[in-house]
Amino acid sequence: MEAMSMNVAALDSAAPIAGARDSTRGFLGGLVPAIAAGAADAVVLVVSELVTNALRHAGGTCALELTAYPDTIEVAVHDRSPQAPRTRTPDLNDGTGGFGWPMVNRLARSTAVTGQAAGGKTVSAHLTR
């Protein structure tokens, strides 16, 4: 099987988070061989977290790219901020977050943050297919 990719249009508000999840489910549903339900759920959760973080913390716009390889699914989110995600103590009282990046790192085989020559960065996660 060769790699299969999908670029999702630039996302710039809360409503596209649901659209990113829906597009991801559609992409995963078209894969042959099919991806296991649990693995698909993990990919959708990582997409939701990375897109949400980019919209909330990295300038309010991002682009999502999904690539399926024989053994992995790559989720890549491109945004305008050079600032890498950081692990912080989760806020259990005020609901300000801190759970997403550690969760992404637990679900993914690997994660990477790559600076872009034109500015900004790409946050990518490889998950088991």
C-alpha positions in Angstrom: 0.0 0.0 0.0 1.3 3.4 -0.9 0.8 6.4 1.3 -2.6 8.2 1.1 -2.9 11.9 2.1 -5.6 14.4 2.6 -5.3 18.1 3.2 -8.1 19.7 5.0 -8.8 23.4 4.3 -7.4 26.1 6.7 -9.4 26.1 9.9 -10.0 29.3 11.8 -12.7 29.0 14.4 -14.3 26.6 16.9 -16.8 25.2 14.4 -14.1 23.8 12.1 -13.0 21.5 15.0 -16.0 19.4 14.5 -15.4 19.6 10.7 -11.8 18.4 11.2 -13.1 15.4 13.2 -15.7 14.6 10.5 -13.1 14.9 7.7 -10.8 12.7 9.6 -13.5 10.0 10.1 -14.2 10.2 6.4 -10.5 9.8 5.5 -10.1 6.9 7.9 -13.3 5.3 6.6 -11.9 5.2 3.1 -8.7 3.4 4.0 -8.0 -0.1 2.7 -7.3 -2.2 4.6 -9.7 -0.6 7.2 -8.3 0.8 10.4 -9.5 -0.7 13.7 -12.2 1.3 15.5 -10.0 2.0 18.6 -7.2 3.2 16.4 -9.5 5.4 14.5 -10.9 6.9 17.7 -7.4 7.7 18.8 -6.6 9.5 15.5 -9.8 11.5 15.8 -9.0 12.5 19.4 -5.4 13.6 18.4 -6.8 15.6 15.5 -9.3 17.3 17.9 -6.6 18.1 20.4 -4.0 19.4 17.9 -6.4 21.5 16.0 -8.0 22.9 19.2 -4.5 23.8 20.5 -3.5 25.5 17.3 -6.7 27.6 17.2 -6.4 28.5 20.9 -2.7 29.0 21.3 -1.1 29.6 17.9 -2.7 32.5 16.2 -6.2 31.2 15.5 -5.6 29.6 12.1 -4.2 26.2 11.1 -4.2 23.6 8.4 -4.7 19.9 9.0 -2.9 17.2 6.9 -3.5 13.5 7.3 -1.3 10.8 5.7 -1.9 7.0 5.9 1.1 4.7 5.7 1.0 0.9 5.9 1.6 0.9 9.7 0.8 4.4 10.8 -1.4 7.4 10.4 0.3 10.8 10.5 -1.6 13.8 11.8 0.1 17.1 10.9 -1.2 20.5 12.0 0.4 23.6 10.5 0.1 27.0 12.3 1.6 30.4 12.3 3.2 30.4 15.8 6.8 29.4 16.3 6.1 28.4 19.9 6.2 24.7 20.5 3.5 23.0 22.6 4.5 22.7 26.2 3.6 20.3 29.0 2.0 22.0 31.9 0.3 21.0 35.1 -3.4 20.2 34.3 -5.8 22.7 35.8 -8.3 20.7 37.9 -10.1 23.7 39.2 -10.6 26.5 36.7 -10.9 24.4 33.5 -8.0 26.1 31.6 -6.6 22.9 30.2 -3.2 21.2 30.4 -4.5 17.7 29.5 -4.2 17.7 25.6 -0.5 17.7 24.9 0.3 14.9 27.4 -2.6 12.9 26.0 -1.4 13.3 22.4 2.1 12.1 23.5 0.6 9.0 25.2 -1.6 8.1 22.2 1.0 8.6 19.5 4.0 6.4 18.7 5.9 9.6 18.2 5.4 13.4 18.1 7.5 16.1 16.5 7.5 19.9 16.3 9.1 21.3 13.2 9.7 25.0 12.5 8.8 26.2 9.0 11.1 28.5 7.0 8.3 30.8 6.2 7.4 31.0 9.9 5.2 29.0 12.2 5.5 25.3 12.8 4.1 21.9 12.1 3.1 19.7 15.0 2.9 16.0 13.9 1.9 12.8 15.6 2.3 9.3 14.2 -0.3 6.8 15.5 -0.5 3.1 15.1 -2.8 2.1 12.3 
